[in-house]
Amino acid sequence: MSEDAKGTRETVAEAAEELVRHLVWLEAAGVREVPPGKPKCPPAQLAARAARAQEAAGGAVAVPPPGPSIARAERQPSGPVSAPTAARVAAAPRLAGGATPAPAARPSAAKGCGSEALVAVRREIGECARCKLAGGRTNLVFGVGNPRAELVFVGEGPGEDEDLSGEPFVGRAGQLLTKMIEAMGYRREEVYIANVVKCRPPGNRNPEPDEIAACEPFLRAQLAAIGPKVIVALGKFAAHTLLRETTPISKLRGRWREYAGVKLMPTFHPAYLLRSPEEKRKAWEDLQATMRELGRPVPGR
């Protein structure tokens, strides 16, 4: 085999493996359809091209087996995911009137991207304009924390402080969440924190269904990339999105549920606890149950 043919075969093998890894990652993340948008080259066309090139190179291409469960996600420095530029989850469209959202940070340098798998998720989001929230954001708030954390907290969406800093839970509610995390015996940087939507709703209003639908696949992909042992859903929007139900958070909290093979504990959002401090005791009970599930010592308080 000539050097040119050998190089072509290796290139084709890498491209085919890249495509399969990407599709497996989407499936494991729970993505069944994507928001409107036309990729530059659809996955089926990419696969056909790869097959033709493979045949021309004269050899088979080995691909990795899929891993569909978040609970079985590899927690290693180099994740199983890579994001080919030609197979985006969705092309980032322009906003109404031809405007474009504020430029996002380079994915590799963005907060919350401490592993290859999370970098791949951030890359897929890109300079997102999949919903109307993009037009008013200062920063896209991806997430923050340990990329292989055993414990993940999922909140609702960024507020003003988070929009300005690009980091979730840094305002008053975030300060309370940090105290809750420390009371559990963790440091903030040991856990991972994310939100259902990654852009601030105007006036800190509740996120709307179409906004949640646009962001949800990326939250699920984040969780698949991290592979936590336990998820704490902070408030009704996080719990309803992950559990796909509308039971009031007052009835959901304190009861173990399951998300994609991972234990999930719904509890009150820190912002609600600031407004209703009498409910802090219940939230602490939920966190104590989480500590026991993770084998952490529970202080007598």
KOLNUKE-958073 format. One line per field, with one value per residue: x, y, z of N, C-alpha, C in turn. Coordinates in nm, 3 decimals. Example, Ala and Ser with C-alpha at 12.3 -4.5 7.8 and 13.67 -1.06 7.14 Angstrom:
<pts>
n_east = c(1.319|1.285) $
n_north = c(-0.569|-0.225) $
n_up = c(0.780|0.708) $
ca_east = c(1.230|1.367) $
ca_north = c(-0.450|-0.106) $
ca_up = c(0.780|0.714) $
c_east = c(1.320|1.290) $
c_north = c(-0.330|0.003) $
c_up = c(0.780|0.787) $
</pts>
This chain:
<pts>
n_east = c(0.085|0.058|0.211|0.038|-0.215|-0.227|-0.228|-0.470|-0.651|-0.616|-0.706|-0.974|-1.061|-1.036|-1.221|-1.463|-1.480|-1.496|-1.747|-1.922|-1.877|-1.980|-2.256|-2.327|-2.281|-2.481|-2.709|-2.675|-2.702|-2.967|-3.078|-3.313|-3.419|-3.337|-3.310|-3.458|-3.266|-3.013|-2.751|-2.421|-2.336|-2.522|-2.544|-2.605|-2.519|-2.251|-2.180|-2.224|-2.032|-1.803|-1.819|-1.787|-1.531|-1.392|-1.421|-1.276|-1.026|-0.976|-1.025|-1.160|-1.318|-1.275|-1.499|-1.592|-1.776|-2.115|-2.217|-2.480|-2.576|-2.597|-2.509|-2.305|-2.108|-1.776|-1.544|-1.295|-0.984|-0.974|-1.251|-1.508|-1.603|-1.621|-1.655|-1.744|-1.703|-1.868|-2.103|-2.297|-2.517|-2.714|-2.730|-2.626|-2.863|-2.936|-3.069|-3.406|-3.459|-3.204|-3.006|-2.725|-2.630|-2.443|-2.093|-1.981|-1.765|-1.454|-1.496|-1.306|-1.188|-1.390|-1.582|-1.641|-1.568|-1.397|-1.318|-1.264|-1.506|-1.694|-1.603|-1.671|-1.951|-1.989|-1.888|-2.076|-2.293|-2.203|-2.211|-2.480|-2.809|-3.057|-3.294|-3.510|-3.385|-3.122|-3.079|-3.068|-2.865|-2.559|-2.349|-2.319|-2.407|-2.256|-2.168|-2.008|-1.732|-1.620|-1.529|-1.568|-1.737|-1.893|-2.126|-2.385|-2.539|-2.838|-2.985|-3.220|-3.189|-2.968|-2.924|-2.903|-2.642|-2.511|-2.530|-2.363|-2.116|-2.077|-2.088|-2.262|-2.488|-2.381|-2.482|-2.694|-2.852|-2.672|-2.465|-2.590|-2.627|-2.358|-2.295|-2.464|-2.350|-2.098|-2.178|-2.241|-1.998|-1.839|-1.627|-1.700|-1.578|-1.551|-1.785|-2.030|-2.200|-2.488|-2.739|-3.087|-3.158|-2.932|-2.901|-2.985|-3.320|-3.529|-3.553|-3.535|-3.744|-3.949|-3.819|-3.941|-4.142|-4.046|-3.790|-3.672|-3.690|-3.511|-3.266|-3.250|-3.142|-2.868|-2.815|-2.871|-2.669|-2.445|-2.473|-2.444|-2.180|-2.043|-2.121|-2.232|-2.279|-2.495|-2.765|-2.877|-3.172|-3.256|-3.528|-3.847|-3.828|-3.589|-3.635|-3.877|-3.797|-3.594|-3.723|-3.948|-4.215|-4.489|-4.541|-4.586|-4.305|-4.301|-4.414|-4.253|-3.997|-3.747|-3.788|-3.645|-3.567|-3.513|-3.288|-3.199|-3.064|-2.932|-2.932|-3.161|-3.228|-3.486|-3.518|-3.574|-3.521|-3.240|-3.303|-3.574|-3.555|-3.436|-3.645|-3.825|-3.730|-3.806|-3.831|-3.584|-3.503|-3.626|-3.499|-3.239|-3.272|-3.311|-3.058|-2.905|-2.996|-2.892|-2.618|-2.594|-2.650|-2.428|-2.236|-2.124|-2.025|-2.280|-2.345|-2.455|-2.698) $
n_north = c(-0.119|0.221|0.522|0.742|0.621|0.486|0.703|0.821|0.622|0.619|0.876|0.858|0.661|0.794|1.001|0.858|0.728|0.949|1.052|0.843|0.832|1.079|1.054|0.845|0.970|1.170|1.007|0.881|1.100|1.146|1.277|1.300|1.441|1.742|2.101|2.334|2.389|2.382|2.174|2.212|1.983|1.705|1.430|1.176|1.214|1.258|1.005|0.848|0.955|0.887|0.610|0.567|0.669|0.502|0.257|0.316|0.339|0.083|-0.082|-0.186|0.007|0.038|0.086|0.233|0.061|0.150|0.339|0.355|0.441|0.690|0.636|0.463|0.607|0.689|0.797|0.944|1.116|1.168|1.197|0.995|1.135|1.334|1.625|1.658|1.914|1.918|1.800|1.926|1.976|2.163|2.417|2.746|2.983|3.314|3.585|3.719|3.970|3.974|4.013|3.921|3.709|3.800|3.735|3.412|3.275|3.122|2.776|2.589|2.739|2.813|2.847|2.563|2.362|2.127|1.882|1.669|1.574|1.757|1.988|1.922|1.928|2.198|2.307|2.222|2.377|2.632|2.970|3.029|3.067|2.959|3.008|3.275|3.392|3.440|3.692|3.879|3.825|3.863|3.692|3.349|3.100|2.829|2.623|2.506|2.373|2.048|1.831|1.562|1.509|1.355|1.446|1.647|1.961|2.094|2.381|2.644|2.876|3.139|3.441|3.800|3.850|3.616|3.623|3.835|3.744|3.496|3.258|3.003|3.050|3.267|3.488|3.608|3.378|3.192|3.219|3.113|2.852|2.771|2.765|2.557|2.345|2.335|2.270|2.011|1.894|1.924|2.106|2.386|2.366|2.096|1.979|1.979|2.239|2.338|2.469|2.459|2.629|2.827|3.091|3.417|3.470|3.748|4.002|3.815|3.635|3.332|3.055|2.984|2.729|2.677|2.776|2.615|2.372|2.416|2.426|2.195|1.946|1.992|2.019|1.757|1.631|1.737|1.616|1.350|1.356|1.411|1.208|1.163|1.035|1.112|1.339|1.657|1.819|2.146|2.308|2.355|2.374|2.249|1.991|1.917|1.926|1.728|1.500|1.490|1.553|1.712|1.738|1.920|2.084|2.079|1.838|1.663|1.687|1.546|1.281|1.002|0.982|0.874|0.941|0.858|0.627|0.731|0.832|1.074|1.363|1.571|1.906|2.217|2.530|2.745|3.022|3.028|2.944|3.165|3.341|3.203|3.118|2.940|2.696|2.587|2.383|2.152|2.136|2.088|1.835|1.693|1.721|1.588|1.327|1.290|1.298|1.064|0.875|0.903|0.812|0.986|1.139|1.239|1.532|1.600|1.799) $
n_up = c(0.000|-0.087|0.050|0.030|0.000|0.242|0.421|0.345|0.419|0.699|0.762|0.683|0.859|1.105|1.066|1.035|1.282|1.447|1.371|1.447|1.724|1.792|1.727|1.898|2.141|2.135|2.143|2.392|2.553|2.547|2.334|2.087|1.881|1.702|1.741|1.496|1.203|0.962|0.918|0.781|0.654|0.651|0.892|0.771|0.510|0.557|0.655|0.427|0.256|0.399|0.382|0.105|0.068|0.233|0.101|-0.126|-0.015|0.050|0.281|0.604|0.859|1.198|1.469|1.785|2.050|2.147|2.442|2.625|2.879|3.128|3.382|3.338|3.227|3.128|3.362|3.313|3.232|2.952|2.770|2.600|2.391|2.100|1.899|1.582|1.347|1.127|1.198|1.370|1.654|1.601|1.356|1.431|1.417|1.286|1.480|1.498|1.255|1.171|1.357|1.563|1.840|2.140|2.120|2.215|2.471|2.378|2.337|2.446|2.641|2.806|3.113|3.322|3.150|3.190|3.086|2.798|2.705|2.807|2.684|2.425|2.441|2.498|2.265|2.080|2.156|2.090|1.961|2.066|1.932|1.956|2.083|2.199|2.418|2.367|2.255|2.461|2.636|2.828|2.885|2.800|3.022|3.112|3.299|3.604|3.789|3.911|3.655|3.671|3.878|4.164|4.254|4.136|4.101|3.981|3.864|3.787|3.603|3.480|3.674|3.708|3.816|3.746|3.469|3.413|3.507|3.392|3.526|3.704|3.983|4.159|4.284|4.552|4.602|4.510|4.694|4.918|4.825|4.810|5.084|5.158|5.019|5.140|5.399|5.361|5.355|5.134|4.905|4.697|4.446|4.419|4.342|4.071|3.902|3.732|3.504|3.395|3.177|2.983|2.939|3.060|3.155|3.072|3.318|3.516|3.497|3.490|3.303|2.974|2.805|2.535|2.551|2.745|2.607|2.398|2.530|2.684|2.567|2.587|2.858|2.936|2.792|2.922|3.176|3.102|3.017|3.254|3.435|3.708|4.050|4.200|4.152|4.242|4.218|4.197|4.284|4.108|3.824|3.745|3.851|3.719|3.451|3.431|3.528|3.382|3.458|3.633|3.902|4.204|4.357|4.631|4.692|4.556|4.668|4.886|4.825|4.679|4.339|3.999|3.738|3.421|3.517|3.735|4.074|4.189|4.373|4.446|4.560|4.742|4.571|4.622|4.603|4.668|4.930|5.044|5.041|5.194|5.468|5.666|5.547|5.523|5.692|5.588|5.341|5.428|5.536|5.300|5.184|5.372|5.332|5.080|5.138|5.290|5.093|4.935|5.101|5.284|5.595|5.822|5.982|6.317|6.321) $
ca_east = c(0.000|0.138|0.197|-0.081|-0.331|-0.227|-0.271|-0.613|-0.725|-0.613|-0.792|-1.112|-1.091|-1.055|-1.346|-1.575|-1.486|-1.543|-1.890|-1.993|-1.869|-2.071|-2.393|-2.345|-2.291|-2.615|-2.807|-2.658|-2.747|-3.113|-3.123|-3.385|-3.436|-3.261|-3.383|-3.449|-3.138|-2.959|-2.607|-2.355|-2.330|-2.598|-2.474|-2.622|-2.432|-2.115|-2.160|-2.213|-1.902|-1.702|-1.824|-1.727|-1.387|-1.339|-1.412|-1.165|-0.901|-0.954|-1.020|-1.269|-1.291|-1.328|-1.563|-1.610|-1.913|-2.188|-2.237|-2.600|-2.625|-2.519|-2.448|-2.187|-2.018|-1.639|-1.500|-1.154|-0.943|-1.014|-1.385|-1.530|-1.681|-1.560|-1.762|-1.704|-1.764|-1.967|-2.223|-2.345|-2.653|-2.795|-2.659|-2.671|-2.926|-2.939|-3.191|-3.501|-3.409|-3.066|-2.909|-2.655|-2.609|-2.307|-2.002|-1.955|-1.624|-1.405|-1.538|-1.199|-1.150|-1.509|-1.596|-1.717|-1.526|-1.273|-1.289|-1.288|-1.648|-1.765|-1.563|-1.751|-2.087|-1.983|-1.867|-2.204|-2.377|-2.151|-2.266|-2.617|-2.924|-3.167|-3.418|-3.511|-3.303|-2.988|-3.069|-3.051|-2.762|-2.423|-2.267|-2.380|-2.362|-2.251|-2.162|-1.882|-1.701|-1.541|-1.587|-1.596|-1.796|-1.991|-2.249|-2.417|-2.656|-2.898|-3.078|-3.319|-3.128|-2.886|-2.979|-2.821|-2.501|-2.457|-2.519|-2.246|-1.992|-2.064|-2.079|-2.390|-2.502|-2.283|-2.553|-2.735|-2.892|-2.549|-2.393|-2.657|-2.594|-2.222|-2.302|-2.527|-2.248|-1.995|-2.238|-2.239|-1.861|-1.772|-1.595|-1.777|-1.507|-1.554|-1.911|-2.055|-2.323|-2.539|-2.878|-3.171|-3.132|-2.796|-2.905|-3.074|-3.451|-3.545|-3.612|-3.531|-3.871|-3.935|-3.794|-4.061|-4.126|-3.962|-3.652|-3.626|-3.675|-3.390|-3.147|-3.252|-3.048|-2.731|-2.807|-2.862|-2.536|-2.353|-2.483|-2.384|-2.035|-1.990|-2.146|-2.233|-2.349|-2.620|-2.802|-2.973|-3.249|-3.290|-3.649|-3.940|-3.792|-3.489|-3.699|-3.974|-3.726|-3.522|-3.815|-4.058|-4.345|-4.525|-4.577|-4.528|-4.178|-4.329|-4.444|-4.140|-3.876|-3.726|-3.814|-3.549|-3.612|-3.401|-3.272|-3.102|-2.984|-2.865|-3.020|-3.191|-3.300|-3.542|-3.529|-3.609|-3.420|-3.190|-3.374|-3.697|-3.519|-3.412|-3.777|-3.899|-3.625|-3.861|-3.823|-3.445|-3.490|-3.661|-3.392|-3.125|-3.304|-3.286|-2.913|-2.855|-3.025|-2.794|-2.490|-2.597|-2.644|-2.289|-2.145|-2.058|-2.072|-2.386|-2.330|-2.577|-2.752) $
ca_north = c(0.000|0.342|0.612|0.824|0.538|0.461|0.825|0.839|0.525|0.663|0.992|0.811|0.590|0.893|1.072|0.769|0.707|1.075|1.061|0.744|0.877|1.192|1.005|0.768|1.068|1.230|0.908|0.862|1.221|1.152|1.360|1.223|1.531|1.863|2.222|2.364|2.438|2.292|2.163|2.225|1.850|1.616|1.308|1.068|1.241|1.233|0.861|0.797|0.994|0.807|0.474|0.565|0.689|0.379|0.157|0.353|0.314|-0.061|-0.145|-0.160|0.102|-0.007|0.191|0.193|0.024|0.257|0.329|0.436|0.481|0.793|0.579|0.388|0.698|0.680|0.911|0.946|1.245|1.189|1.141|0.921|1.217|1.441|1.690|1.699|2.042|1.900|1.732|2.002|1.948|2.252|2.536|2.862|3.078|3.453|3.624|3.793|4.098|3.960|4.039|3.805|3.721|3.835|3.623|3.327|3.248|3.004|2.661|2.525|2.824|2.851|2.787|2.439|2.270|2.066|1.753|1.669|1.552|1.883|2.079|1.884|1.980|2.344|2.335|2.203|2.493|2.741|3.103|2.981|3.155|2.865|3.061|3.421|3.440|3.476|3.833|3.967|3.778|3.914|3.571|3.218|3.042|2.686|2.543|2.525|2.270|1.928|1.765|1.422|1.517|1.252|1.516|1.759|2.041|2.155|2.487|2.690|2.957|3.248|3.572|3.913|3.831|3.505|3.670|3.923|3.671|3.374|3.142|2.984|3.060|3.355|3.593|3.573|3.237|3.115|3.220|3.016|2.719|2.740|2.726|2.425|2.250|2.323|2.199|1.869|1.846|1.943|2.240|2.417|2.318|1.950|1.938|2.050|2.318|2.377|2.515|2.409|2.718|2.880|3.236|3.478|3.519|3.891|4.033|3.693|3.561|3.188|3.014|2.938|2.593|2.668|2.803|2.492|2.269|2.444|2.403|2.067|1.844|2.022|1.982|1.611|1.595|1.768|1.512|1.228|1.375|1.409|1.076|1.170|0.932|1.171|1.471|1.731|1.912|2.261|2.375|2.283|2.368|2.143|1.861|1.888|1.902|1.601|1.390|1.497|1.553|1.845|1.732|2.033|2.054|2.051|1.695|1.587|1.697|1.448|1.144|0.963|0.948|0.828|1.002|0.787|0.536|0.804|0.877|1.217|1.416|1.705|1.987|2.356|2.617|2.840|3.151|3.009|2.936|3.302|3.401|3.122|3.053|2.832|2.570|2.543|2.255|2.045|2.127|2.024|1.692|1.637|1.716|1.480|1.201|1.284|1.263|0.921|0.800|0.912|0.758|1.095|1.153|1.337|1.598|1.603|1.935) $
ca_up = c(0.000|-0.096|0.165|0.010|0.029|0.385|0.486|0.319|0.501|0.838|0.772|0.676|0.985|1.209|1.041|1.062|1.426|1.502|1.346|1.529|1.863|1.809|1.726|2.021|2.249|2.131|2.188|2.536|2.620|2.541|2.224|1.985|1.769|1.724|1.704|1.354|1.157|0.861|0.924|0.652|0.593|0.740|0.931|0.674|0.396|0.604|0.662|0.290|0.205|0.467|0.328|-0.028|0.081|0.294|-0.005|-0.214|0.056|0.050|0.412|0.696|0.966|1.327|1.546|1.924|2.087|2.216|2.586|2.635|3.011|3.195|3.500|3.298|3.157|3.173|3.440|3.288|3.180|2.813|2.753|2.477|2.300|2.024|1.824|1.449|1.310|1.021|1.248|1.485|1.697|1.519|1.314|1.509|1.326|1.327|1.549|1.417|1.210|1.126|1.463|1.615|1.984|2.181|2.099|2.332|2.495|2.306|2.417|2.520|2.752|2.881|3.246|3.327|3.042|3.238|3.024|2.654|2.682|2.831|2.576|2.309|2.461|2.484|2.123|2.012|2.185|2.008|1.990|2.051|1.909|1.931|2.138|2.210|2.529|2.320|2.221|2.577|2.729|2.827|2.876|2.809|3.149|3.081|3.421|3.675|3.887|3.882|3.538|3.704|4.012|4.201|4.290|4.048|4.134|3.863|3.898|3.689|3.499|3.532|3.707|3.661|3.855|3.668|3.331|3.404|3.538|3.312|3.616|3.773|4.127|4.223|4.355|4.688|4.603|4.493|4.821|5.004|4.774|4.851|5.225|5.163|4.971|5.245|5.512|5.326|5.363|5.005|4.858|4.576|4.326|4.414|4.280|3.946|3.909|3.600|3.502|3.287|3.064|2.996|2.920|3.158|3.113|3.103|3.448|3.600|3.490|3.473|3.165|2.905|2.752|2.416|2.594|2.810|2.503|2.320|2.613|2.755|2.518|2.628|2.999|2.940|2.744|3.031|3.278|3.046|3.012|3.391|3.494|3.854|4.127|4.249|4.104|4.324|4.136|4.279|4.242|4.022|3.683|3.730|3.876|3.613|3.325|3.434|3.557|3.284|3.524|3.684|4.044|4.277|4.422|4.772|4.702|4.499|4.750|4.991|4.778|4.577|4.206|3.915|3.606|3.337|3.597|3.842|4.182|4.183|4.488|4.428|4.681|4.715|4.513|4.723|4.598|4.744|5.072|5.091|5.063|5.292|5.549|5.749|5.473|5.518|5.763|5.495|5.242|5.494|5.543|5.166|5.165|5.458|5.261|4.971|5.200|5.325|4.968|4.886|5.202|5.356|5.733|5.841|6.113|6.399|6.330) $
c_east = c(0.089|0.116|0.072|-0.207|-0.343|-0.276|-0.420|-0.696|-0.729|-0.705|-0.939|-1.152|-1.118|-1.188|-1.467|-1.592|-1.539|-1.695|-1.968|-1.991|-1.970|-2.217|-2.424|-2.362|-2.429|-2.720|-2.798|-2.708|-2.899|-3.167|-3.188|-3.417|-3.364|-3.344|-3.367|-3.315|-3.079|-2.808|-2.547|-2.349|-2.402|-2.520|-2.486|-2.530|-2.286|-2.084|-2.142|-2.077|-1.791|-1.699|-1.759|-1.575|-1.320|-1.320|-1.295|-1.031|-0.873|-0.946|-1.138|-1.224|-1.354|-1.387|-1.586|-1.754|-1.981|-2.197|-2.356|-2.637|-2.536|-2.447|-2.321|-2.087|-1.878|-1.601|-1.349|-1.115|-0.982|-1.146|-1.401|-1.593|-1.593|-1.666|-1.713|-1.778|-1.872|-2.095|-2.272|-2.485|-2.750|-2.710|-2.713|-2.731|-2.912|-3.072|-3.283|-3.444|-3.263|-2.962|-2.842|-2.633|-2.465|-2.216|-1.981|-1.805|-1.582|-1.433|-1.427|-1.158|-1.268|-1.511|-1.677|-1.678|-1.396|-1.242|-1.319|-1.437|-1.728|-1.727|-1.646|-1.894|-2.088|-1.966|-1.997|-2.298|-2.334|-2.199|-2.417|-2.719|-3.048|-3.299|-3.403|-3.428|-3.167|-2.972|-3.041|-2.938|-2.632|-2.326|-2.356|-2.322|-2.369|-2.259|-2.030|-1.859|-1.618|-1.603|-1.616|-1.656|-1.891|-2.127|-2.268|-2.543|-2.708|-3.003|-3.166|-3.257|-3.049|-2.970|-2.885|-2.674|-2.436|-2.437|-2.394|-2.115|-1.969|-2.054|-2.211|-2.379|-2.389|-2.350|-2.591|-2.777|-2.769|-2.467|-2.456|-2.626|-2.453|-2.218|-2.364|-2.426|-2.143|-2.050|-2.241|-2.098|-1.785|-1.723|-1.668|-1.710|-1.505|-1.681|-1.922|-2.191|-2.362|-2.682|-2.955|-3.154|-3.001|-2.787|-3.010|-3.209|-3.466|-3.612|-3.615|-3.666|-3.844|-3.903|-3.921|-4.035|-4.035|-3.815|-3.592|-3.601|-3.548|-3.264|-3.136|-3.154|-2.905|-2.712|-2.791|-2.725|-2.430|-2.353|-2.423|-2.233|-1.972|-2.004|-2.149|-2.299|-2.486|-2.639|-2.900|-3.041|-3.301|-3.414|-3.728|-3.894|-3.686|-3.553|-3.794|-3.905|-3.661|-3.615|-3.933|-4.195|-4.369|-4.575|-4.513|-4.401|-4.197|-4.362|-4.330|-4.023|-3.870|-3.747|-3.716|-3.620|-3.491|-3.405|-3.162|-3.008|-2.910|-2.966|-3.037|-3.274|-3.354|-3.546|-3.560|-3.491|-3.371|-3.261|-3.506|-3.667|-3.487|-3.544|-3.854|-3.799|-3.676|-3.854|-3.679|-3.425|-3.521|-3.552|-3.269|-3.150|-3.276|-3.136|-2.851|-2.880|-2.926|-2.657|-2.485|-2.585|-2.501|-2.187|-2.068|-2.110|-2.174|-2.372|-2.462|-2.625|-2.881) $
c_north = c(0.124|0.427|0.698|0.747|0.511|0.584|0.850|0.747|0.568|0.784|0.953|0.742|0.688|0.965|0.986|0.746|0.831|1.086|0.966|0.784|0.989|1.144|0.925|0.862|1.132|1.134|0.888|0.982|1.237|1.238|1.273|1.310|1.660|1.983|2.252|2.426|2.338|2.286|2.174|2.090|1.754|1.489|1.196|1.088|1.219|1.083|0.802|0.832|0.909|0.665|0.466|0.580|0.566|0.271|0.187|0.325|0.167|-0.125|-0.107|-0.063|0.052|0.111|0.142|0.152|0.138|0.230|0.412|0.489|0.585|0.736|0.503|0.476|0.687|0.809|0.917|1.079|1.269|1.119|1.074|1.004|1.314|1.498|1.732|1.824|2.025|1.834|1.798|1.957|2.037|2.370|2.655|2.966|3.220|3.482|3.699|3.930|4.094|3.986|3.910|3.821|3.761|3.715|3.545|3.312|3.127|2.881|2.602|2.607|2.858|2.782|2.659|2.337|2.201|1.929|1.763|1.655|1.681|1.989|2.050|1.937|2.131|2.385|2.322|2.321|2.613|2.877|3.095|3.093|3.071|2.910|3.211|3.475|3.490|3.625|3.924|3.927|3.859|3.798|3.448|3.150|2.890|2.600|2.570|2.407|2.155|1.852|1.617|1.413|1.401|1.314|1.638|1.828|2.106|2.256|2.525|2.765|3.071|3.370|3.680|3.892|3.722|3.544|3.756|3.846|3.550|3.248|3.126|3.002|3.140|3.471|3.548|3.427|3.148|3.109|3.121|2.874|2.679|2.697|2.587|2.317|2.226|2.251|2.049|1.810|1.853|2.087|2.263|2.360|2.166|1.897|2.009|2.117|2.361|2.424|2.454|2.495|2.792|3.029|3.295|3.518|3.667|3.913|3.916|3.621|3.412|3.155|2.956|2.803|2.582|2.693|2.680|2.384|2.290|2.408|2.261|1.962|1.867|1.996|1.831|1.563|1.625|1.657|1.381|1.238|1.364|1.270|1.078|1.049|0.982|1.308|1.532|1.833|2.024|2.332|2.300|2.272|2.260|2.005|1.823|1.855|1.764|1.482|1.384|1.477|1.689|1.842|1.851|1.994|2.022|1.903|1.607|1.579|1.586|1.304|1.111|0.929|0.903|0.899|0.927|0.699|0.601|0.847|1.029|1.257|1.555|1.778|2.131|2.434|2.715|2.976|3.142|3.006|3.074|3.373|3.331|3.047|2.941|2.695|2.515|2.407|2.138|2.026|2.058|1.874|1.624|1.623|1.607|1.343|1.181|1.242|1.114|0.835|0.796|0.861|0.864|1.102|1.264|1.400|1.602|1.745|1.944) $
c_up = c(0.000|0.028|0.154|0.047|0.179|0.462|0.468|0.407|0.647|0.859|0.773|0.806|1.097|1.193|1.075|1.212|1.496|1.489|1.436|1.676|1.889|1.816|1.851|2.140|2.252|2.183|2.339|2.615|2.615|2.428|2.117|1.864|1.804|1.685|1.556|1.318|1.062|0.871|0.784|0.580|0.686|0.772|0.830|0.554|0.434|0.605|0.523|0.231|0.266|0.411|0.191|-0.020|0.140|0.189|-0.098|-0.149|0.071|0.185|0.498|0.804|1.094|1.401|1.688|1.953|2.160|2.364|2.624|2.772|3.074|3.316|3.466|3.226|3.215|3.245|3.432|3.226|3.037|2.789|2.619|2.368|2.225|1.935|1.687|1.406|1.205|1.069|1.374|1.526|1.622|1.478|1.391|1.417|1.376|1.397|1.454|1.381|1.169|1.232|1.506|1.763|2.015|2.165|2.227|2.350|2.413|2.391|2.501|2.643|2.842|3.018|3.236|3.223|3.079|3.183|2.875|2.625|2.703|2.728|2.451|2.321|2.440|2.338|2.045|2.037|2.101|2.055|1.971|2.028|1.883|1.992|2.159|2.324|2.481|2.297|2.339|2.669|2.717|2.809|2.877|2.933|3.137|3.206|3.490|3.769|3.834|3.764|3.560|3.844|4.039|4.232|4.199|4.097|4.005|3.908|3.780|3.573|3.559|3.571|3.659|3.693|3.771|3.521|3.313|3.421|3.449|3.396|3.690|3.924|4.193|4.298|4.495|4.699|4.589|4.619|4.920|4.957|4.815|4.998|5.241|5.122|5.079|5.368|5.488|5.331|5.233|4.994|4.727|4.451|4.316|4.349|4.145|3.956|3.768|3.615|3.387|3.162|3.090|2.966|3.015|3.098|3.154|3.238|3.543|3.603|3.477|3.327|3.103|2.837|2.630|2.450|2.662|2.705|2.423|2.397|2.669|2.700|2.566|2.777|3.011|2.892|2.850|3.136|3.229|3.045|3.151|3.453|3.645|3.918|4.171|4.185|4.205|4.234|4.224|4.224|4.137|3.877|3.657|3.747|3.763|3.482|3.324|3.454|3.461|3.351|3.587|3.828|4.117|4.352|4.570|4.795|4.648|4.597|4.855|4.950|4.665|4.447|4.125|3.782|3.531|3.418|3.712|3.947|4.174|4.304|4.456|4.562|4.642|4.655|4.620|4.722|4.675|4.893|5.128|5.120|5.174|5.381|5.638|5.679|5.467|5.585|5.670|5.390|5.303|5.510|5.408|5.141|5.253|5.393|5.147|5.025|5.234|5.200|4.913|4.987|5.278|5.499|5.746|5.978|6.187|6.418|6.257) $
</pts>
